[in-house]
Amino acid sequence: MSSWFVYILKCEDGSLYTGITTDIERRLDEHQAGTASKYTAAKGVKKMVYVEKVKDRSMASRREAEIKALSRQKKQLLFK
């Protein structure tokens, strides 16, 4: 059983992108190469600012939705 992660990326324009994966390093490489999502391909990725390990895909998806619903200020509190 593989671990799942919820992550937040800071993009070149200062915006934040939230996603889930089983392999943080691979996913960051994909985002930086512009092959992971249309959003990060267009915005460019500056760095990964937050990673949270969860037990399964279902929990990762729920947590991703929770984080996406937060205001920018509350998201920033997660990684400051």
MIMARGU-706405 format. One record per atom (N, C-alpha, C, CB): x, y, z. Coordinates in steps of 0.1 Angstrom, whole numbers, plus 5000, padded with zeros to 4 digits. Each point is the difference from the previous one (the first is absolute). Glycine has a CB too. Layout:
BEGIN
XYZ...
//
This chain:
BEGIN
500849885000499250125000500950125000498149885012501750214978500950124999499450115008500749934977500150165027499650125007499550114990501649955019497550134985499650114992500450135006498049874992502250235000500450135005499150114994502349925003497450185005499350124995501150115000497749945009502450144981501150104999499550134995501649824996499150295007499850134994501250054994498350055018501650004970501150064992499850155000500349794986500850285014499950154997500550024986500450065025498750004967500450024986500750134998498049884994502650144995500850124996499350135002501349864984497450145014499250125001499550025014499349974977501149945033499650015014498749935003501150225000498249724990498849935003500449865006498850114981500249835025500249875007499349894993500350115022500349774977499349894993500149885010500750084977498149855025499949895009499749884992499250155019501549744985499849874993500349885009500650114979499249775016500349885007500949914991497850015013503049904994500849914993500549885009500850194985499849715009500649905008501550015000498149854995502450244997501550024998500350154999500249774989500250295022500250155000501150044990499350005024501849934976501150054991499649994986501749925017497749964979499649994986499050104996500449765002498650275007499050104996500550144999498449855012502650184997500650144999500850014987500150015025500649884971500750004987499050024989501849855009497150084991499050014990499450154999499449765003500450305009499550135000501050104994498649955020502750034984501150094995500249984985501049995023498749894972500249974985498850054992501449805006497550245002498850054993499149894995501350194993498949695012499149894995499049955011501949934986498150135025499149955011498650064999502049975014497950164983498650065000500150124991499449925023499550124971500050124991500250125008498449894985501150115028500250125008501550035003497849955010502949954995501450025003500950014987499649885022499950074967500850014988499950154996499549764993499350305009499850144996500750105010497949934989502050035024500550105010501549985004497750005008502849884989501449975004500049975015500950154982500049765022500149965014501350065006498749794996501150285015501150065008500649895010499050244997500149715012500549905009498849945007502150135004498149755002499049935008500150065014500149784986498850275019500050065013499349925011500050224988499349685009499349925010499849864996498950215008501349695001499849864997499349945013502049984983497049955015499349935011499849854996498850225007501649695001499849864997498749955006502549965000496749974992498849945004499949854997498950234996500249705009500049864999499549934987499850015024499350064969499549944988499550114990499449795013500350164975499550104990498850075004501049854983498150085023498750065004500350125010498849784997502050205013500450105009500750114993500149835019500850144972500750104992499150094993502049844998497050104995499050084992499250095009499949824983499750135029499250085009500950125005498649795007502650184997500950105005500350114990501049835016499250124971500250094989498950104999501449834988497350125013498850084998500050105012498849814988501550145024500050095012501050124998499349805015501950164981501050114998499650094989501749845007497850114982499550094989498950105004500749824984498550145026498950085005500550115009498549814998502850185007500550105009500350134993501049825014499050294993500550134994501549994998498150135011502449964981501450004998500850025013499650104977499949995031500650035013500149875009499150244999499849685001500049885008500949904994497750055008502449944979501049914994501450045004498449964980501950165020501350055003500449965015499750194983499349815025500249965014500549865001498350165008501349754983500449865000501549994998497849944991502850155001501449984996500950115006499349884980500250215028500950105006500549955014498750184988
//
